[in-house]
């Protein structure tokens, strides 16, 4: 799932958004596609990444640093989303907090904190699914319903 749905599919979606002039979506999809590809690579036993660490605490700390890095990247997307829509603000806000909580769970080897991060991740996924469904319906001429994203009006200079 991480390699193909999370990684490859998002990477391709990002590449398809750039020619359409949708830089935000292109950068976001490409970035998170790369995240999932790299995260899966770290976790796969045959890559030897996990085996390179002497103990589980050291590996967990390394994953914590990795997740903090993605927390920062996501926060930058959150800043960029502040002028897009309420839905994108919610998405990148929840995703930022998700990465932060998961990182804390890894740093402290706190299973309950990691579970809380997982719950936040599920909430984030539902927000992303809502946005995706909204975009799919908006692209259809005969869509029965439209789902609002809370888009901010563009400023006219």
trRosetta pair geometry for C-beta under 8 A, 3 or more apart (Angstrom, degrees):
i j d omega theta_ij theta_ji phi_ij phi_ji
1 4 6.8 -72 -131 52 19 85
1 5 4.9 -27 -162 33 65 120
1 6 6.2 60 141 -10 71 103
2 5 7.5 -25 -68 56 12 81
2 6 4.7 -32 -143 45 44 134
2 7 6.0 52 149 -24 58 107
2 36 4.8 -161 -172 -173 75 94
2 37 7.7 164 144 -80 85 27
2 39 6.0 -108 -171 89 136 101
2 40 3.8 166 108 -74 122 112
2 43 7.5 63 54 43 164 136
3 6 7.3 51 8 55 13 88
3 7 5.0 -43 -156 35 30 136
3 8 6.4 27 151 -16 63 103
3 36 7.2 -171 -84 139 21 98
3 37 6.4 70 -130 -114 60 64
3 40 4.7 -162 -63 134 77 170
4 7 6.6 6 -35 53 11 91
4 8 5.1 -26 -135 35 44 120
4 9 6.4 55 155 -24 57 97
5 8 7.8 20 -22 50 13 82
5 9 5.3 -11 -147 15 34 136
5 36 8.0 -100 87 167 59 159
6 9 7.3 67 12 44 8 99
6 10 6.2 -19 176 -3 38 125
6 32 7.4 -97 -177 148 81 90
6 33 7.3 163 144 -122 54 48
6 35 7.8 -82 158 88 109 86
6 36 3.2 -169 129 -138 109 158
6 37 7.9 -167 105 -43 88 53
6 39 8.0 -47 120 56 143 120
6 40 7.5 151 72 -41 122 120
7 10 6.5 -87 -158 39 10 99
7 11 6.1 4 163 -16 58 114
7 33 5.3 88 -163 -169 41 66
7 34 7.5 84 -142 -85 83 13
7 35 7.9 -145 -101 73 76 52
7 36 3.8 -140 -66 98 74 104
7 37 3.7 113 -146 -62 129 75
7 40 6.2 -75 -40 9 140 135
8 11 5.6 -57 -143 37 28 113
8 12 6.3 26 159 -15 65 107
8 33 6.9 109 -75 -160 6 110
8 37 7.2 98 -53 -80 60 109
9 12 6.0 -58 -150 39 28 108
9 13 6.3 30 152 -21 64 107
9 33 7.3 -155 72 -113 45 108
10 13 5.4 -50 -143 36 35 114
10 14 6.3 40 155 -22 65 102
10 29 4.8 -156 -176 -168 77 76
10 30 7.4 -173 138 -76 83 18
10 32 5.2 -75 159 93 154 91
10 33 3.4 -166 93 -74 92 89
10 36 6.6 102 33 21 133 132
11 14 5.8 -54 -153 33 29 113
11 15 6.6 27 151 -17 63 105
11 29 7.1 174 -87 143 16 86
11 30 5.9 63 -134 -128 57 56
11 33 3.1 177 -54 149 68 150
11 34 6.6 101 -93 -50 105 62
11 37 6.9 25 -46 -31 135 131
12 15 5.6 -54 -149 36 35 111
12 16 6.4 32 154 -18 67 106
12 33 7.4 158 7 -121 51 156
13 16 5.8 -59 -150 38 31 110
13 17 6.5 34 152 -26 65 106
13 25 7.7 -85 144 159 97 101
13 29 4.3 -114 95 -167 99 149
13 33 7.3 170 41 -59 89 130
14 17 5.7 -54 -149 29 32 113
14 18 7.1 40 156 -28 63 96
14 25 7.2 -163 -116 137 60 65
14 26 5.0 95 -169 -161 70 49
14 27 7.1 141 -150 -35 114 6
14 28 7.1 -162 -104 73 105 48
14 29 3.2 -169 -66 91 83 97
14 30 3.1 179 149 -49 158 73
14 31 7.4 150 -107 4 153 54
14 33 5.8 -126 1 4 127 132
15 18 6.2 -43 -157 17 34 113
15 26 7.3 89 -83 -145 15 93
15 30 6.7 102 -50 -88 63 106
16 19 6.9 -57 -164 34 38 101
16 20 7.0 31 147 -12 65 114
16 26 8.0 -158 69 -105 41 87
17 20 5.5 -67 -155 42 41 113
17 22 4.3 -78 -175 77 96 109
17 23 7.8 168 132 -78 103 12
17 25 4.2 -135 -153 101 155 103
17 26 3.7 -157 92 -71 106 75
17 29 6.1 125 4 26 137 135
18 21 7.9 56 176 -60 32 17
18 22 7.4 -98 -77 61 22 64
18 23 7.0 53 -119 -103 66 54
18 26 4.0 101 -64 -133 71 151
20 26 8.0 175 49 -58 89 111
22 25 4.3 -3 140 37 118 113
22 26 5.8 139 95 -25 72 92
23 26 5.5 -59 -141 40 29 115
23 27 6.0 26 162 -17 67 107
24 27 6.2 -60 -149 37 23 105
24 28 6.2 16 157 -14 62 112
24 80 6.3 178 -124 143 106 128
24 81 7.8 121 -164 -85 132 69
24 84 6.9 153 176 -87 168 136
25 28 5.7 -58 -139 42 30 109
25 29 5.8 25 165 -13 68 110
26 29 6.4 -56 -138 41 21 103
26 30 6.0 16 163 -13 60 116
27 30 6.0 -62 -142 43 23 109
27 31 6.0 24 160 -21 63 112
27 77 7.7 -174 111 -102 109 102
28 31 5.9 -58 -144 36 25 110
28 32 6.3 7 166 -3 63 110
28 77 5.8 96 -102 -134 100 136
29 32 6.4 -66 -143 46 25 98
29 33 5.9 32 157 -24 64 110
30 33 5.6 -54 -144 35 27 115
30 34 6.4 27 156 -17 62 105
31 34 5.8 -60 -156 37 29 109
31 35 6.5 35 146 -25 65 102
31 73 6.3 -171 -179 163 137 133
31 77 7.6 -156 64 -62 155 132
32 35 4.9 -37 -144 28 44 121
32 36 6.5 41 158 -16 67 98
33 36 6.1 -56 -151 37 30 104
33 37 6.4 28 153 -16 64 108
34 37 5.7 -55 -143 40 33 111
34 38 6.0 27 160 -14 67 110
35 38 6.1 -68 -150 42 24 104
35 39 6.0 20 158 -18 66 112
35 70 5.9 82 -123 -119 126 133
36 39 5.6 -52 -136 39 30 110
36 40 6.1 32 162 -19 64 106
37 40 6.0 -57 -148 37 25 109
37 41 6.4 28 153 -22 61 108
38 41 5.5 -53 -148 34 33 115
38 42 6.5 35 154 -21 65 102
39 42 5.8 -52 -152 32 32 112
39 43 6.5 21 154 -12 64 111
39 66 7.7 140 -99 147 83 138
40 43 5.8 -66 -148 42 32 107
40 44 6.2 38 157 -33 69 104
41 44 6.0 -47 -143 21 29 112
41 47 5.4 113 179 -92 71 163
41 49 7.0 88 133 -19 74 145
42 47 7.1 -101 -109 85 17 149
42 49 4.7 -100 -143 103 57 158
42 50 7.1 101 164 -52 68 81
42 63 7.4 145 140 -97 147 91
42 66 7.4 -12 -65 -109 171 172
43 49 7.8 -30 -33 65 19 124
43 50 7.1 49 -133 -47 34 123
44 47 4.9 86 79 -8 95 107
44 49 7.9 72 58 22 66 109
45 48 7.9 48 167 -63 45 38
45 50 6.9 -54 -111 43 55 125
45 51 7.5 71 -158 -34 69 111
47 50 7.9 86 73 5 93 79
48 51 4.9 -64 -153 50 60 116
48 52 6.0 76 147 -42 81 95
49 52 5.8 -51 -160 16 30 116
50 53 6.4 -58 -170 25 41 107
50 59 5.8 40 -143 -134 71 144
53 56 7.7 100 113 -92 126 22
53 58 4.6 -178 -170 97 109 109
53 59 3.9 161 73 -67 165 88
53 62 6.6 -132 -89 3 136 140
54 58 5.6 56 49 21 80 154
55 58 5.2 98 58 8 72 102
55 59 7.3 -139 102 -1 39 91
56 59 5.6 -56 -146 41 37 111
56 60 6.0 40 155 -23 70 106
56 109 7.8 82 123 -111 105 126
57 60 5.7 -53 -144 37 30 112
57 61 6.4 32 155 -20 64 104
57 109 6.6 -54 -110 -54 79 133
58 61 5.8 -52 -150 34 30 111
58 62 6.6 31 150 -19 62 104
59 62 5.6 -54 -152 34 34 113
59 63 6.5 32 151 -16 66 103
60 63 5.6 -53 -148 38 34 110
60 64 6.3 42 149 -25 64 104
60 106 4.5 -168 -179 -170 83 81
60 107 7.3 -178 136 -75 97 19
60 109 5.8 52 136 -81 169 85
61 64 5.3 -49 -149 32 34 119
61 65 6.6 37 151 -19 64 99
61 106 7.0 168 -82 141 24 96
61 107 6.2 67 -115 -118 67 59
62 65 5.8 -49 -152 33 34 111
62 66 6.5 37 147 -20 63 105
63 66 5.3 -52 -149 37 36 118
63 67 6.2 35 153 -19 68 105
63 103 7.9 -161 123 -119 70 62
63 106 4.8 -127 90 -150 102 154
64 67 5.8 -55 -146 38 30 109
64 68 6.4 33 153 -21 64 103
64 103 4.6 99 -155 -163 70 72
64 104 7.5 104 -139 -63 112 15
64 106 3.7 -165 -68 94 89 114
64 107 4.2 112 -140 -59 159 77
65 68 5.7 -51 -148 33 32 113
65 69 6.6 38 151 -23 62 102
65 103 7.8 118 -48 -146 15 111
66 69 5.8 -54 -158 29 31 115
66 70 6.8 21 149 -9 64 106
67 70 5.6 -55 -148 42 37 108
67 71 6.2 50 147 -29 66 100
67 99 5.1 -177 179 -169 86 81
67 100 7.9 172 140 -80 104 19
67 102 5.2 -130 -158 98 153 103
67 103 3.8 -165 95 -77 118 91
67 106 6.5 133 16 19 139 140
68 71 5.2 -45 -148 29 35 120
68 72 6.7 38 152 -19 63 98
68 99 7.4 147 -94 148 24 104
68 100 7.5 63 -110 -110 65 58
68 103 4.8 106 -57 -141 74 157
69 72 5.9 -54 -159 32 32 110
69 73 6.7 30 147 -15 65 105
70 73 5.3 -46 -142 37 41 114
70 74 6.0 43 155 -20 67 106
70 99 5.0 -144 99 -136 95 143
71 74 5.8 -58 -148 39 27 111
71 75 6.4 33 151 -25 62 104
71 96 5.9 85 -159 -158 72 64
71 99 3.7 -170 -80 109 79 123
71 100 4.9 99 -130 -64 141 71
71 103 6.2 -65 -31 -15 135 142
72 75 5.5 -50 -147 31 32 114
72 76 6.8 35 152 -19 63 99
73 76 5.8 -53 -159 30 34 112
73 77 6.9 31 145 -14 64 102
74 77 5.4 -50 -152 37 40 112
74 78 6.3 49 145 -26 66 100
74 92 5.9 -179 178 -159 82 83
74 95 4.9 -133 -162 116 138 105
74 96 4.6 -175 113 -85 113 69
74 99 5.7 152 20 3 146 144
75 78 5.1 -45 -150 30 37 120
75 79 6.7 43 150 -21 64 96
75 92 7.8 136 -108 161 23 104
75 96 4.9 88 -77 -124 71 129
76 79 5.6 -45 -152 30 36 113
76 80 6.6 33 149 -15 64 104
77 80 5.5 -54 -148 40 37 112
77 81 6.1 39 151 -25 67 107
77 92 4.8 -146 109 -129 96 137
77 95 7.9 -17 77 78 128 134
78 81 5.6 -56 -146 34 30 113
78 82 7.3 54 150 -46 59 86
78 89 7.1 73 -157 -142 76 55
78 92 3.8 -173 -86 128 69 117
78 93 5.6 106 -132 -71 122 55
78 95 7.8 -165 -66 62 103 95
78 96 5.3 -20 -42 -40 144 136
79 82 6.0 -30 -167 -9 36 116
80 83 7.6 -69 176 33 42 91
80 84 7.4 40 132 -26 69 116
81 84 4.8 -59 -153 26 59 122
81 85 7.5 -59 -175 45 89 57
81 88 3.9 -147 -154 132 118 107
81 89 5.2 176 124 -78 111 52
81 91 7.2 -143 -145 61 164 96
81 92 4.8 157 9 20 151 140
82 89 6.2 73 -102 -99 47 107
83 152 6.1 -102 -168 62 52 143
84 88 4.3 -11 90 52 131 150
84 89 7.4 176 61 -41 91 76
84 151 7.3 -62 160 -130 55 71
84 152 7.0 116 110 23 12 103
85 88 4.9 92 57 11 83 98
85 89 6.9 -140 98 -5 44 87
85 149 4.3 5 171 136 155 103
85 150 4.9 124 -176 82 86 72
85 151 4.5 -41 -97 -92 108 52
85 152 6.4 -158 -92 -6 48 75
86 89 5.6 -55 -149 36 33 115
86 90 6.3 34 153 -19 66 105
86 149 6.8 167 51 153 77 55
86 150 2.9 -13 21 96 114 151
87 90 5.8 -55 -151 36 30 111
87 91 6.3 32 151 -22 64 106
87 127 6.8 168 -166 -175 78 94
87 130 6.7 -138 -144 105 122 111
87 131 5.1 147 152 -88 130 100
87 134 7.2 -86 -115 27 174 160
87 149 4.1 -76 8 -156 134 80
87 150 5.8 149 -21 35 77 99
88 91 5.3 -47 -141 35 36 116
88 92 6.2 19 165 -4 68 106
88 131 7.1 91 -74 -114 67 144
88 149 7.3 37 -20 176 83 116
89 92 6.6 -64 -143 46 24 94
89 93 5.7 27 158 -22 63 117
90 93 5.7 -59 -138 40 24 113
90 94 6.1 19 165 -14 64 109
90 127 5.3 -147 118 -144 109 143
91 94 6.3 -64 -150 39 20 103
91 95 6.2 14 156 -14 61 113
91 124 6.6 92 -151 -156 59 78
91 127 4.7 -172 -90 125 74 124
91 128 5.8 100 -132 -74 118 71
91 131 6.3 -14 -63 -26 142 146
92 95 5.4 -51 -136 42 35 113
92 96 6.2 46 158 -27 65 101
93 96 5.9 -51 -151 29 27 112
93 97 6.7 18 154 -10 61 107
94 97 5.8 -59 -150 42 33 107
94 98 6.1 41 150 -27 67 106
94 120 6.1 -171 -175 -178 88 90
94 123 5.8 -125 -162 106 143 104
94 124 4.3 -175 118 -89 117 87
94 127 6.1 134 34 11 147 152
95 98 5.3 -48 -143 32 34 118
95 99 6.5 35 158 -17 65 100
95 124 4.9 109 -74 -143 71 140
96 99 6.2 -56 -155 35 28 106
96 100 6.5 26 150 -17 63 110
97 100 5.5 -55 -147 39 35 115
97 101 6.1 31 157 -17 69 107
97 120 5.9 -118 106 -167 99 147
98 101 6.1 -58 -145 39 26 105
98 102 6.2 23 158 -15 64 110
98 117 5.7 104 -162 -162 62 76
98 120 4.2 -170 -95 115 82 114
98 121 4.8 113 -152 -73 134 68
98 124 5.3 -51 -37 -27 149 146
99 102 5.8 -58 -145 41 28 110
99 103 6.2 32 156 -23 65 108
100 103 5.8 -57 -150 34 27 112
100 104 6.5 27 153 -18 63 105
101 104 5.7 -51 -147 35 33 111
101 105 6.4 39 151 -22 64 104
101 113 6.2 -152 -177 175 82 84
101 114 7.9 156 140 -105 84 28
101 116 5.6 -103 175 103 138 100
101 117 3.8 -177 107 -86 101 88
101 120 5.8 104 41 19 146 149
102 105 5.5 -52 -151 34 33 117
102 106 6.6 31 152 -16 65 103
102 114 6.3 61 -132 -131 62 67
102 117 3.6 141 -67 -179 70 154
102 118 7.7 99 -92 -50 100 57
102 121 7.5 52 -57 -51 126 120
103 106 5.8 -56 -152 37 33 108
103 107 6.2 33 153 -20 68 106
104 107 5.7 -52 -143 36 33 112
104 108 6.2 0 168 10 67 111
104 110 7.1 -25 132 43 81 126
104 113 5.4 -97 105 164 99 141
104 117 7.8 171 50 -60 87 125
105 108 6.7 -75 -141 53 20 87
105 109 7.7 45 166 -126 55 9
105 110 5.1 -110 -133 68 60 83
105 111 7.3 78 -161 -106 107 13
105 113 3.8 -170 -89 101 84 97
105 114 3.3 141 175 -65 150 72
105 115 7.9 156 -120 7 145 48
105 116 7.5 178 -68 48 124 88
105 117 5.4 -107 -8 -4 139 134
106 109 7.3 18 -164 -75 29 47
106 114 7.1 91 -51 -89 60 110
108 113 6.6 54 65 30 119 152
110 113 3.8 47 102 14 119 116
110 114 6.5 161 91 -15 63 83
111 114 5.6 -56 -149 38 33 112
111 115 6.3 37 151 -21 67 103
112 115 5.4 -47 -146 34 35 115
112 116 6.5 40 151 -21 63 100
113 116 5.5 -48 -152 33 35 114
113 117 6.6 39 146 -20 63 102
114 117 5.4 -49 -152 34 36 116
114 118 6.6 42 147 -22 64 100
115 118 5.4 -50 -153 32 36 116
115 119 6.6 38 149 -20 66 100
116 119 5.6 -49 -150 33 36 112
116 120 6.5 37 150 -17 65 103
117 120 5.6 -52 -148 38 34 112
117 121 6.3 40 149 -24 64 104
118 121 5.3 -51 -149 33 33 117
118 122 6.6 36 152 -21 64 99
119 122 5.7 -49 -152 31 34 111
119 123 6.7 35 149 -16 64 102
120 123 5.6 -52 -151 37 36 113
120 124 6.3 41 148 -22 66 105
121 124 5.4 -51 -147 36 33 116
121 125 6.4 38 151 -24 65 102
122 125 5.5 -48 -148 31 34 114
122 126 6.7 35 152 -18 63 100
123 126 5.8 -53 -153 33 33 110
123 127 6.7 34 149 -18 64 103
124 127 5.7 -54 -154 34 34 112
124 128 6.4 33 149 -18 66 105
125 128 5.5 -54 -149 38 34 113
125 129 6.3 37 151 -21 67 104
126 129 5.5 -49 -144 35 34 113
126 130 6.4 40 153 -23 64 101
127 130 5.7 -51 -152 32 32 114
127 131 6.6 31 151 -16 64 104
128 131 5.7 -53 -149 37 33 111
128 132 6.2 35 152 -20 66 107
129 132 5.5 -54 -145 38 32 114
129 133 6.2 31 156 -17 66 105
130 133 5.9 -56 -147 38 28 108
130 134 6.2 31 153 -21 63 108
130 147 6.5 -145 -176 156 82 148
131 134 5.6 -55 -149 36 30 115
131 135 6.4 29 154 -17 65 105
131 149 6.5 68 -121 -116 79 113
132 135 5.8 -56 -148 37 30 109
132 136 6.4 30 153 -19 65 106
133 136 5.6 -52 -145 36 33 112
133 137 6.2 30 157 -16 66 107
133 147 6.1 50 105 14 97 153
134 137 6.0 -58 -147 39 27 107
134 138 6.2 27 155 -20 64 110
134 146 7.4 59 -148 -177 77 61
134 147 3.9 -106 -97 77 90 109
134 148 7.4 -75 -133 62 132 8
134 149 5.5 133 143 -61 160 99
135 138 5.7 -55 -143 37 30 113
135 139 6.5 31 156 -23 63 106
136 139 5.9 -60 -154 32 29 111
136 140 7.0 24 152 -19 63 107
137 140 5.9 -60 -154 31 37 110
137 143 4.2 107 -169 -147 79 146
137 145 6.5 -39 -161 86 149 65
137 146 5.9 174 126 -114 123 49
137 147 6.1 102 45 7 144 91
138 143 7.1 -40 -68 0 20 163
138 146 6.4 71 -84 -136 74 96
140 143 4.1 114 80 -54 110 92
143 146 6.3 93 110 -73 131 69
148 151 7.9 -124 -169 0 76 81
